[in-house]
Amino acid sequence: MNVFRVGIIFLLTALAACGKAPPSAAVKKPLVLVSIAPYLHFVEKISGGVVEVRSIVPQSMNAHTFEPTPRQRESLKEARVWFLIGEPFERPLLSVFPKEGRIVDLRDGIELIEFPDSRGCCDHDSMDRHIWLSPTLAKSQAEAMSRALGQEFPEHAPLFAQNLQELLAELDSLDRTIHTLLDSTENRSLLVSHPAFGYFCRDYGLEQISVEFEGKDPRPKALERLLAAVKETPPALSLALPQHNNKGIQIITKELKVPLQIIDPYSSDYFFMMRSLADMLAPQEAVLGH
């Protein structure tokens, strides 16, 4: 009798266990994609953990020359929302993204800067797409993200709206900090290996001088001309980007004897990167006093 009762209890327990999903089969969070890593923080902050966020381009890679692997292309089929910015690699992926998914171009509503003197980059595009490097423009992009997420996941719209306000306050604070750091900067020009800082320079009254020309590494004669042009009034700082060839800027920096720093504008740690950039450009007394 006891054996029979034990058997019944075991059977009932097994049946009850069959009705429960194992931990590994828990419901997956909906997938939201960003084209580049700086936007990871924005979507994570706004969504409050409701969605899974992935960057298509790994942080260490050049977004302008990136080519997705077959596995990365396949992962697009799972996504509900994609925030893109017009990089060349995005175009062939549009056919892979689900038709019922939501695509948001973060350039919409933003007046883009044209590269001066035809100094294009990024697949010879004459328009500058580095729009996240302006905290002011980042605010409008964050608002677009919140709207799109609220439309796609309306049950979480109040949470997104609340988190958006916190993010906007952080961006306002960042903008004020950078203004404070750079307002007393006398030499307001910087030499860059890649012309990524047009919007940053416009916001804070700076000038970028690019070693790269029309998206290509400079030839020796072009380096000579650039060196002659900046020799009389050297820039305060040279910025090398880890995703780009920095040989040209290293040569000029050595000749000019100006500091050379490395900055990654594609860093996923957006606020740290922006503050670091400001610290590099600011007078030392301004950095110490803030």
PAZAPA-4460 file (N, C-alpha, C; in steps of 0.05 Angstrom, whole numbers, plus 32768, in hexadecimal, padded with zeros to 4 digits):
% residues 290
    n_x    n_y    n_z   ca_x   ca_y   ca_z    c_x    c_y    c_z   seq   type   mol
   8011   7FE8   8000   8000   8000   8000   8011   8019   8000     1      M     A
   8026   8019   8011   8037   8030   8012   8046   8035   7FF8     2      N     A
   804E   801E   7FEB   805C   8020   7FD2   8049   802C   7FBD     3      V     A
   802F   8024   7FBE   801B   802E   7FAB   8018   804C   7FAF     4      F     A
   8016   8055   7FC8   8012   8071   7FCE   802A   8082   7FC5     5      R     A
   8042   8077   7FC9   805A   8085   7FC1   805B   8088   7FA2     6      V     A
   8052   8073   7F94   8052   8073   7F77   803F   8088   7F6D     7      G     A
   8027   808A   7F7A   8013   809E   7F71   801E   80BA   7F75     8      I     A
   802B   80BF   7F8D   8036   80D9   7F93   804C   80E1   7F7F     9      I     A
   805D   80CD   7F78   8072   80D2   7F64   8066   80D9   7F49    10      F     A
   8051   80CA   7F41   8044   80CF   7F27   8038   80EB   7F26    11      L     A
   802A   80F3   7F3C   801D   810D   7F3D   8032   8123   7F3C    12      L     A
   8049   811F   7F4A   805E   8133   7F4A   806A   8136   7F2E    13      T     A
   806E   8120   7F20   807A   8120   7F05   8067   812F   7EF2    14      A     A
   804D   8129   7EF5   8039   8137   7EE3   8039   8155   7EE8    15      L     A
   803B   815D   7F02   803B   8179   7F08   8054   8187   7EFD    16      A     A
   806A   8178   7EFE   8083   8184   7EF3   8082   8188   7ED5    17      A     A
   8073   8176   7EC8   8070   8178   7EAA   8061   8191   7EA3    18      C     A
   8050   819B   7EB4   8041   81B3   7EAE   8050   81CC   7EB2    19      G     A
   8068   81CB   7EBD   8079   81E3   7EC1   808F   81E5   7EAC    20      K     A
   8093   81FC   7EA1   80A9   8200   7E8E   80C3   8201   7E9D    21      A     A
   80D7   81F3   7E93   80F2   81F5   7EA0   80FC   8211   7E9E    22      P     A
   810E   8218   7EB1   8119   8234   7EB1   8124   823D   7E96    23      P     A
   8131   822A   7E87   813D   8232   7E6E   8129   8239   7E59    24      S     A
   8110   8230   7E5D   80FB   8236   7E4A   80EA   824E   7E51    25      A     A
   80F5   825F   7E63   80E6   8277   7E6B   80E2   8289   7E53    26      A     A
   80CD   8299   7E54   80C6   82AB   7E3E   80DD   82BF   7E39    27      V     A
   80E6   82C0   7E1F   80FC   82D2   7E18   80F2   82EE   7E16    28      K     A
   8103   8301   7E1C   80FC   831D   7E19   80FC   8324   7DFB    29      K     A
   80EB   8336   7DF2   80EB   833E   7DD6   8106   834B   7DD0    30      P     A
   810F   8347   7DB7   8129   8351   7DAF   8127   836C   7DA1    31      L     A
   8137   837F   7DAA   8139   8399   7D9D   8156   839D   7D94    32      V     A
   815A   83A5   7D7B   8174   83A9   7D70   817B   83C6   7D6D    33      L     A
   8195   83CC   7D71   81A0   83E6   7D6A   81B7   83E0   7D56    34      V     A
   81BC   83F2   7D44   81D1   83ED   7D31   81ED   83EF   7D3D    35      S     A
   81F1   8402   7D50   820C   8406   7D5B   8209   8407   7D7A    36      I     A
   8220   8401   7D87   8220   83FD   7DA4   8219   8416   7DB5    37      A     A
   821E   842F   7DAD   8217   8445   7DBE   81FA   8446   7DC6    38      P     A
   81E8   843B   7DB4   81CC   843C   7DBA   81C2   8426   7DCD    39      Y     A
   81D4   8414   7DD3   81CC   83FF   7DE6   81C2   840B   7E01    40      L     A
   81D2   841D   7E0B   81CB   8429   7E25   81B0   8437   7E24    41      H     A
   81AB   8445   7E0E   8193   8454   7E0B   817A   8442   7E0D    42      F     A
   817A   842C   7DFD   8163   841A   7DFD   8161   840B   7E17    43      V     A
   8178   8403   7E22   8177   83F5   7E3C   816B   8407   7E52    44      E     A
   8173   8420   7E52   8169   8433   7E66   814B   8438   7E63    45      K     A
   8142   843C   7E4A   8126   8442   7E45   8115   842A   7E4A    46      I     A
   811E   8412   7E41   810D   83FA   7E44   810C   83EF   7E60    47      S     A
   8120   83F6   7E70   811F   83EC   7E8C   8120   83CE   7E8E    48      G     A
   812D   83C0   7E7C   8130   83A3   7E7D   8119   8394   7E72    49      G     A
   8106   83A1   7E66   80EF   8393   7E5A   80F7   8384   7E41    50      V     A
   810B   838E   7E32   8113   8382   7E19   8131   837A   7E1B    51      V     A
   8138   8368   7E09   8155   8362   7E05   815F   8374   7DEF    52      E     A
   8176   8381   7DF3   8181   8394   7DE0   819C   8389   7DD6    53      V     A
   819F   838A   7DBC   81B8   8381   7DAF   81C1   8396   7D9B    54      R     A
   81DC   8399   7D99   81E7   83A9   7D84   81F0   8397   7D6D    55      S     A
   81E9   839E   7D54   81F1   838E   7D3D   820F   8390   7D39    56      I     A
   821A   83A8   7D3A   8237   83AB   7D37   8244   83A9   7D52    57      V     A
   8257   8396   7D56   8266   8395   7D6F   8275   83AF   7D73    58      P     A
   8279   83B6   7D8C   8285   83D0   7D93   82A1   83D3   7D86    59      Q     A
   82B0   83BD   7D84   82CB   83BF   7D7B   82CE   83C2   7D5C    60      S     A
   82B8   83C0   7D4E   82B9   83BF   7D30   82B1   83DA   7D24    61      M     A
   82BB   83DF   7D0C   82B5   83F8   7CFD   8299   83F5   7CF0    62      N     A
   8286   8405   7CF9   826B   8403   7CEF   8269   8409   7CD1    63      A     A
   827B   8419   7CC7   8279   8422   7CAB   8282   840C   7C98    64      H     A
   8292   83F9   7CA1   829B   83E3   7C90   8291   83C8   7C99    65      T     A
   8280   83C8   7CAD   8277   83AF   7CBA   8266   839E   7CA6    66      F     A
   826A   8384   7CA6   825A   8372   7C97   824F   835C   7CA9    67      E     A
   8235   835A   7CAD   822A   8346   7CC0   822E   8329   7CB7    68      P     A
   8232   8318   7CCA   8235   82FB   7CC4   8219   82EF   7CBF    69      T     A
   8218   82D8   7CB2   81FE   82CA   7CAE   81EF   82C7   7CC9    70      P     A
   81FD   82C1   7CDE   81F0   82BD   7CF8   81E4   82D8   7D02    71      R     A
   81F2   82EE   7CFE   81E7   8308   7D06   81CF   830F   7CF5    72      Q     A
   81D0   8309   7CDB   81B9   830E   7CCA   81A1   82FE   7CD3    73      R     A
   81A5   82E6   7CDB   818F   82D4   7CE4   8183   82DF   7CFE    74      E     A
   8193   82EB   7D0F   8189   82F5   7D29   8175   830C   7D25    75      S     A
   8177   831A   7D0E   8164   8330   7D09   8147   8327   7D08    76      L     A
   8144   830D   7D00   8128   8303   7CFC   8119   8302   7D17    77      K     A
   8128   8302   7D2D   811B   8300   7D47   8113   831C   7D52    78      E     A
   811D   8331   7D46   811A   834C   7D52   80FE   8358   7D4E    79      A     A
   80F6   8368   7D61   80DC   8377   7D5F   80E0   8394   7D57    80      R     A
   80F7   839F   7D5F   80FD   83BB   7D59   811A   83BD   7D51    81      V     A
   8120   83CF   7D3E   813B   83D4   7D36   813F   83F2   7D33    82      W     A
   8153   83FD   7D43   815A   8419   7D41   8173   841B   7D30    83      F     A
   8170   8427   7D18   8187   8429   7D05   818E   8446   7D00    84      L     A
   81A6   844A   7CF3   81AF   8466   7CEF   81B9   846A   7CD2    85      I     A
   81B4   8457   7CC0   81BC   845B   7CA4   81D7   8451   7C9C    86      G     A
   81E3   843F   7CAC   81FD   8434   7CA4   81FA   8421   7C8C    87      E     A
   820E   841F   7C7B   820C   840F   7C63   8204   83F2   7C68    88      P     A
   820E   83E6   7C7E   8208   83CA   7C83   81EA   83C5   7C88    89      F     A
   81DB   83DA   7C8F   81BF   83D7   7C96   81AE   83D0   7C7E    90      E     A
   81B5   83DB   7C67   81A4   83D9   7C4F   819E   83BC   7C48    91      R     A
   81B2   83AA   7C45   81AB   838E   7C3E   819D   837F   7C54    92      P     A
   819D   8389   7C6C   8190   837C   7C82   8172   8382   7C84    93      L     A
   8169   8397   7C76   814D   839F   7C77   813B   8388   7C6E    94      L     A
   8144   8379   7C5A   8134   8363   7C50   8132   834B   7C63    95      S     A
   8145   834A   7C76   8145   8334   7C89   8133   833A   7CA1    96      V     A
   8131   8354   7CA8   8121   835C   7CBF   8104   8356   7CBB    97      F     A
   80F6   834C   7CD0   80DA   8344   7CCD   80C8   835B   7CC3    98      P     A
   80B6   8355   7CB0   80A5   8369   7CA5   8093   8375   7CBA    99      K     A
   808C   8366   7CCE   807B   8370   7CE3   808A   837F   7CF9   100      E     A
   80A5   837F   7CF6   80B6   838E   7D0A   80B5   83AC   7D06   101      G     A
   80C0   83BA   7D19   80C0   83D7   7D18   80DC   83E2   7D14   102      R     A
   80E0   83F0   7CFE   80FB   83FC   7CF8   80F9   841A   7CFD   103      I     A
   810C   8424   7D0C   810D   8441   7D13   8128   844C   7D0A   104      V     A
   8128   8460   7CF8   8140   846D   7CEF   8145   8485   7D02   105      D     A
   815A   8483   7D12   815F   8498   7D26   8168   84B2   7D1A   106      L     A
   816C   84B3   7D00   8173   84CD   7CF2   815A   84DD   7CED   107      R     A
   8142   84D1   7CEE   812A   84DF   7CE7   8126   84F8   7CF9   108      D     A
   8121   850E   7CED   811D   8527   7CFC   8136   8536   7D03   109      G     A
   814D   852B   7CFC   8167   8538   7D02   8173   8543   7CE9   110      I     A
   817B   855C   7CEB   8189   8569   7CD4   81A6   8561   7CD4   111      E     A
   81AD   8550   7CC1   81C8   8545   7CC1   81DD   8559   7CB7   112      L     A
   81F5   8557   7CC1   820C   8567   7CB9   8218   855A   7CA0   113      I     A
   821E   856B   7C8C   822D   8561   7C75   824B   8565   7C7A   114      E     A
   825A   8550   7C73   8277   8552   7C77   8282   8569   7C66   115      F     A
   8292   857B   7C73   829D   8592   7C64   82B1   858A   7C4F   116      P     A
   82B2   8599   7C39   82C5   8594   7C24   82C4   8578   7C19   117      D     A
   82AC   856C   7C19   82A8   8551   7C0F   82B8   853D   7C1F   118      S     A
   82BE   8543   7C37   82CD   8530   7C48   82B9   851B   7C53   119      R     A
   82B0   850A   7C41   829D   84F6   7C49   82AA   84DF   7C58   120      G     A
   829B   84CE   7C62   82A5   84B5   7C6D   828E   84A1   7C69   121      C     A
   8291   8489   7C74   8279   8478   7C77   826D   8472   7C5B   122      C     A
   827C   8463   7C4A   8272   845C   7C30   826D   8474   7C1E   123      D     A
   827F   8488   7C21   827E   84A0   7C11   8264   84B0   7C14   124      H     A
   8257   84AC   7C2A   823F   84BC   7C2F   8248   84D8   7C39   125      D     A
   823C   84ED   7C2D   8244   8508   7C35   8237   8512   7C4E   126      S     A
   8224   8503   7C59   8216   850B   7C72   8221   84FC   7C8A   127      M     A
   8225   850B   7C9F   8231   8501   7CB8   821B   84F2   7CC8   128      D     A
   8220   84D9   7CCE   820C   84C9   7CDD   8213   84C5   7CFB   129      R     A
   8228   84D3   7D05   8231   84CE   7D20   821F   84DF   7D33   130      H     A
   8205   84DC   7D32   81F3   84EE   7D3F   81F0   84E9   7D5D   131      I     A
   81FA   84D3   7D67   81F8   84CD   7D84   820D   84DD   7D94   132      W     A
   8221   84EA   7D85   8236   84F8   7D93   822E   8514   7D9B   133      L     A
   8215   851B   7D98   820A   8534   7DA2   81F5   852D   7DB7   134      S     A
   81F9   8534   7DD1   81E5   852E   7DE5   81CA   853A   7DDF   135      P     A
   81CA   8551   7DD1   81B0   855E   7DCA   81A1   854C   7DB6   136      T     A
   81AF   8543   7DA1   81A3   8531   7D8D   819D   8516   7D99   137      L     A
   81AD   850D   7DAC   81A8   84F4   7DBA   818D   84F4   7DC8   138      A     A
   8185   850C   7DD2   816B   850E   7DDF   8154   8509   7DCC   139      K     A
   8155   8514   7DB4   8140   8510   7DA1   813F   84F3   7D98   140      S     A
   8157   84E6   7D96   8158   84CA   7D8F   814C   84B8   7DA5   141      Q     A
   8152   84C0   7DBE   8146   84B1   7DD5   8128   84B3   7DD5   142      A     A
   811E   84CA   7DCE   8101   84CE   7DCD   80F5   84BD   7DB7   143      E     A
   8102   84BB   7DA0   80F9   84A9   7D8A   80F9   848C   7D93   144      A     A
   810D   8484   7DA2   810E   8469   7DAC   80F7   8463   7DBF   145      M     A
   80F2   8476   7DD1   80DC   8471   7DE4   80C1   846F   7DD6   146      S     A
   80BD   8480   7DC2   80A3   847F   7DB3   80A0   8464   7DA5   147      R     A
   80B5   845B   7D98   80B4   8442   7D89   80B0   842A   7D9B   148      A     A
   80BE   842A   7DB2   80BB   8414   7DC5   809E   8414   7DD0   149      L     A
   8094   842C   7DD6   8079   842E   7DE1   8064   8425   7DCD   150      G     A
   8069   842A   7DB3   8056   8420   7D9F   8057   8402   7D9B   151      Q     A
   806F   83F7   7D9D   8073   83DB   7D99   806B   83CB   7DB2   152      E     A
   806F   83D6   7DCA   8068   83C9   7DE3   8057   83DB   7DF4   153      F     A
   803E   83E1   7DEC   802E   83F5   7DF9   8029   83F0   7E16   154      P     A
   802A   83D7   7E1F   8025   83D1   7E3B   803B   83DC   7E4D   155      E     A
   8052   83E2   7E41   8069   83ED   7E51   806E   840A   7E4B   156      H     A
   805D   8417   7E3C   8061   8433   7E34   8065   8446   7E4B   157      A     A
   8056   8444   7E61   805B   8455   7E78   8077   8452   7E84   158      P     A
   8081   843A   7E85   809C   8435   7E8F   80B0   8442   7E7D   159      L     A
   80AD   843F   7E62   80BF   844B   7E4F   80C0   8469   7E52   160      F     A
   80A8   8475   7E55   80A6   8492   7E57   80B5   849C   7E70   161      A     A
   80B1   848E   7E86   80BF   8496   7E9F   80DD   8493   7E9D   162      Q     A
   80E6   847D   7E91   8103   8479   7E8E   810F   848D   7E7B   163      N     A
   8100   8494   7E67   8109   84A8   7E53   810F   84C2   7E61   164      L     A
   80FE   84CB   7E73   8103   84E4   7E81   811D   84E3   7E91   165      Q     A
   8123   84CD   7E9D   813C   84CA   7EAC   8154   84CB   7E99   166      E     A
   8151   84BF   7E82   8167   84BF   7E6E   816B   84DC   7E63   167      L     A
   8155   84EA   7E5E   8158   8505   7E54   8166   8517   7E69   168      L     A
   8160   8513   7E82   816D   8522   7E97   818B   851D   7E98   169      A     A
   8192   8503   7E94   81AE   84FC   7E93   81BC   8509   7E7C   170      E     A
   81AF   850A   7E65   81BB   8517   7E4D   81BE   8535   7E51   171      L     A
   81AA   8541   7E5E   81AC   855E   7E64   81C4   8563   7E76   172      D     A
   81C7   8553   7E8A   81DD   8556   7E9D   81F8   8552   7E8F   173      S     A
   81F9   853E   7E7D   8212   853A   7E6D   8218   8552   7E5C   174      L     A
   8204   855D   7E4F   8208   8575   7E3E   8213   858D   7E4F   175      D     A
   8207   8591   7E66   8211   85A7   7E77   822D   85A3   7E80   176      R     A
   8234   858A   7E87   824F   8583   7E90   8263   8589   7E7A   177      T     A
   825D   8580   7E61   826F   8584   7E4B   8273   85A2   7E45   178      I     A
   825D   85B1   7E45   825F   85CE   7E41   8271   85DA   7E57   179      H     A
   826E   85D3   7E6F   827E   85DE   7E85   829C   85D7   7E81   180      T     A
   82A1   85BF   7E78   82BD   85B6   7E74   82CA   85C4   7E5D   181      L     A
   82BB   85C9   7E48   82C7   85D3   7E2F   82C5   85F1   7E2A   182      L     A
   82B4   85FF   7E3A   82B0   861B   7E36   82CA   862C   7E38   183      D     A
   82DC   8623   7E48   82F5   8632   7E4C   830C   8628   7E3A   184      S     A
   8306   8615   7E28   831B   860A   7E17   8323   861F   7E02   185      T     A
   833D   8625   7E00   8346   8639   7DED   834B   862E   7DD1   186      E     A
   835B   8619   7DD0   8360   860C   7DB6   8349   85F9   7DB0   187      N     A
   8338   8600   7D9D   831F   85F2   7D99   831F   85E0   7D80   188      R     A
   8337   85D8   7D77   8338   85C6   7D60   8344   85AB   7D69   189      S     A
   833B   8596   7D5C   8346   857C   7D62   834A   856C   7D48   190      L     A
   835F   855D   7D47   8366   854C   7D30   835A   8530   7D35   191      L     A
   834D   8525   7D21   8340   850B   7D25   8347   84F9   7D0E   192      V     A
   8349   84DF   7D14   834F   84CB   7CFF   8337   84C5   7CEE   193      S     A
   831F   84CB   7CF8   8306   84C6   7CEA   82F2   84DC   7CF2   194      H     A
   82E4   84E8   7CDF   82D4   84FF   7CE6   82B9   84F8   7CF3   195      P     A
   82BB   84EF   7D0C   82A3   84E6   7D1A   8297   84FB   7D2C   196      A     A
   82A5   8511   7D30   829D   8523   7D46   8290   853D   7D3D   197      F     A
   8284   853D   7D25   8278   8556   7D1B   8262   8561   7D2D   198      G     A
   8251   8550   7D37   823A   8559   7D47   8244   8562   7D63   199      Y     A
   8258   8553   7D6E   8264   855B   7D87   8271   8576   7D85   200      F     A
   8280   857A   7D6F   828E   8594   7D6B   827A   85AA   7D67   201      C     A
   8265   85A5   7D58   8251   85BA   7D54   8244   85C2   7D6E   202      R     A
   823E   85AF   7D80   8231   85B5   7D99   8243   85C7   7DAB   203      D     A
   825D   85C2   7DAA   826F   85CE   7DBE   8283   85E1   7DB2   204      Y     A
   827E   85EA   7D9A   828F   85FF   7D8E   82AB   85F6   7D88   205      G     A
   82AF   85DD   7D7F   82C9   85D2   7D78   82CB   85CE   7D5A   206      L     A
   82E3   85C7   7D51   82E8   85C1   7D35   82F8   85A7   7D33   207      E     A
   82EE   8594   7D23   82FD   857C   7D1E   830B   857E   7D03   208      Q     A
   8324   8574   7D02   8334   8573   7CEA   8339   8556   7CE5   209      I     A
   832E   854B   7CCF   8330   852E   7CCA   8348   8527   7CB9   210      S     A
   8357   8512   7CC2   836D   8507   7CB3   8361   84F6   7C9C   211      V     A
   834C   84E8   7CA1   833F   84D8   7C8D   8331   84EA   7C79   212      E     A
   8332   84E3   7C5F   8326   84F4   7C4B   8314   84E3   7C39   213      F     A
   82FA   84EB   7C37   82E7   84DD   7C26   82E6   84BF   7C2D   214      E     A
   82E8   84B9   7C47   82E5   849E   7C50   82FE   848D   7C4B   215      G     A
   8314   8499   7C43   832C   848A   7C3D   8344   8493   7C4E   216      K     A
   8356   8481   7C53   836F   8488   7C60   837F   849B   7C4F   217      D     A
   838C   84AF   7C5A   839A   84C3   7C4A   83B3   84B8   7C3C   218      P     A
   83B7   84C2   7C24   83D0   84BC   7C16   83E7   84CF   7C21   219      R     A
   8400   84C8   7C1C   8416   84D8   7C26   8414   84F6   7C1F   220      P     A
   840C   84FC   7C06   840A   8518   7BFE   83F4   8526   7C0D   221      K     A
   83DE   8518   7C12   83C8   8524   7C21   83D0   8529   7C3E   222      A     A
   83E0   8517   7C49   83EB   851B   7C64   83FD   8534   7C66   223      L     A
   840D   8537   7C51   841F   854E   7C50   840F   8568   7C4F   224      E     A
   83FA   8569   7C3F   83EA   8581   7C3D   83DC   8587   7C57   225      R     A
   83D1   8572   7C64   83C3   8576   7C7D   83D7   8580   7C93   226      L     A
   83EE   8574   7C93   8402   857C   7CA7   840A   8599   7CA3   227      L     A
   840D   85A1   7C8B   8414   85BD   7C85   83FE   85D0   7C8D   228      A     A
   83E5   85C7   7C8A   83CE   85D8   7C90   83CB   85DD   7CAE   229      A     A
   83D2   85C9   7CBE   83CD   85CB   7CDB   83E7   85D2   7CEB   230      V     A
   83FD   85D4   7CDD   8417   85D7   7CEC   8418   85F2   7CFA   231      K     A
   840E   8607   7CEE   8410   8621   7CFB   83FE   8624   7D13   232      E     A
   83E6   8618   7D12   83D4   8618   7D2A   83CC   85FB   7D30   233      T     A
   83DD   85EC   7D3D   83D8   85D0   7D43   83BF   85CD   7D54   234      P     A
   83B0   85B7   7D50   8399   85B1   7D60   83A1   85AB   7D7D   235      P     A
   838E   85AD   7D8F   8394   85A8   7DAB   8399   858B   7DB0   236      A     A
   838C   857A   7DA0   838B   855D   7DA6   8387   854D   7D8D   237      L     A
   8391   8535   7D8C   838C   8522   7D76   837C   850B   7D82   238      S     A
   8368   8502   7D73   8357   84EC   7D7C   8359   84D5   7D68   239      L     A
   8361   84BE   7D72   8362   84A5   7D62   834A   8494   7D6A   240      A     A
   833E   8487   7D56   8327   8475   7D5B   8330   8458   7D57   241      L     A
   8329   8446   7D6A   8333   842B   7D68   8329   841B   7D50   242      P     A
   8313   8424   7D44   8308   8415   7D2D   8314   841E   7D13   243      Q     A
   8326   8432   7D13   8330   843D   7CFA   834F   843B   7CF9   244      H     A
   8359   843E   7CE1   8376   843F   7CDD   8380   845A   7CE7   245      N     A
   8392   8459   7CFA   839C   8471   7D07   83B9   8478   7D00   246      N     A
   83C3   846C   7CEB   83DF   8471   7CE4   83E3   848E   7CDC   247      K     A
   83D0   8499   7CCC   83D3   84B5   7CC3   83D4   84C9   7CDA   248      G     A
   83C2   84C5   7CED   83C0   84D8   7D03   83D8   84D5   7D16   249      I     A
   83E3   84BD   7D17   83FB   84B9   7D27   8413   84C8   7D1B   250      Q     A
   8415   84C8   7D01   842B   84D6   7CF3   8429   84F4   7CF8   251      I     A
   8411   84FF   7CF4   840D   851C   7CF7   8411   8524   7D14   252      I     A
   8406   8515   7D26   8408   851B   7D43   8425   851C   7D4C   253      T     A
   8435   8509   7D42   8451   8509   7D49   845F   8522   7D3F   254      K     A
   8458   852A   7D26   8464   8542   7D1B   845C   855B   7D2A   255      E     A
   8443   855D   7D32   8438   8574   7D3F   843F   8575   7D5D   256      L     A
   8445   855E   7D68   844B   855B   7D85   8432   8563   7D96   257      K     A
   841B   8559   7D8D   8402   855E   7D9D   83FA   8543   7DA9   258      V     A
   83EA   8544   7DBF   83E2   852B   7DCC   83D0   851A   7DB9   259      P     A
   83D4   8500   7DBB   83C3   84EE   7DAC   83B3   84DC   7DC0   260      L     A
   8399   84DD   7DBE   8388   84CD   7DCF   8377   84BA   7DBF   261      Q     A
   836F   84A4   7DCB   835D   8491   7DBE   8341   8494   7DCA   262      I     A
   832D   8497   7DBA   8311   8498   7DC3   8300   8486   7DB1   263      I     A
   82ED   8478   7DBD   82DC   8466   7DAD   82C0   8472   7DAD   264      D     A
   82B8   8480   7D98   829D   848C   7D97   8287   8476   7D95   265      P     A
   828F   845E   7D90   827C   8448   7D8D   827A   8437   7DA7   266      Y     A
   8284   8442   7DBD   8283   8435   7DD6   8266   8431   7DE0   267      S     A
   8261   841A   7DEC   8246   8415   7DF7   8242   8425   7E11   268      S     A
   8258   842E   7E1D   8256   843E   7E36   8255   845C   7E2E   269      D     A
   823E   8464   7E25   823A   847E   7E18   8243   8495   7E2A   270      Y     A
   8239   8496   7E42   823E   84AE   7E53   825B   84AF   7E5B   271      F     A
   8268   8499   7E60   8284   8499   7E67   8295   84A2   7E4F   272      F     A
   828E   8498   7E37   829C   84A0   7E1F   829A   84BE   7E1A   273      M     A
   8282   84C9   7E1D   827E   84E6   7E17   828C   84F7   7E2C   274      M     A
   828B   84EF   7E45   8299   84FF   7E5A   82B8   84FD   7E56   275      R     A
   82C2   84E5   7E4E   82DE   84E1   7E49   82E7   84F3   7E32   276      S     A
   82D7   84F5   7E1D   82DE   8506   7E06   82E0   8523   7E0F   277      L     A
   82CD   852C   7E1F   82CE   8548   7E29   82E6   854C   7E3B   278      A     A
   82ED   8539   7E4C   8304   853C   7E5D   831E   853E   7E4D   279      D     A
   8320   852F   7E37   8338   8531   7E26   833C   854C   7E1A   280      M     A
   8326   855A   7E14   8327   8573   7E06   8328   858B   7E19   281      L     A
   831F   8587   7E32   831D   859D   7E45   8338   85A5   7E51   282      A     A
   833B   85BE   7E59   8353   85C6   7E68   8354   85B6   7E82   283      P     A
   836C   85AF   7E8B   836F   859E   7EA2   8361   85AA   7EBB   284      Q     A
   8362   85C4   7EBE   8356   85D1   7ED6   8338   85CE   7ED5   285      E     A
   832C   85CC   7EBD   830F   85C9   7EBB   8307   85AD   7EC3   286      A     A
   8317   8599   7EBB   8312   857D   7EC2   8314   8579   7EE1   287      V     A
   8329   8585   7EEC   832D   8582   7F09   8318   8590   7F19   288      L     A
   830D   85A5   7F0E   82F9   85B5   7F1D   82DD   85AB   7F1A   289      G     A
   82D9   8596   7F0A   82BE   858C   7F05   82BB   856F   7F0F   290      H     A
***
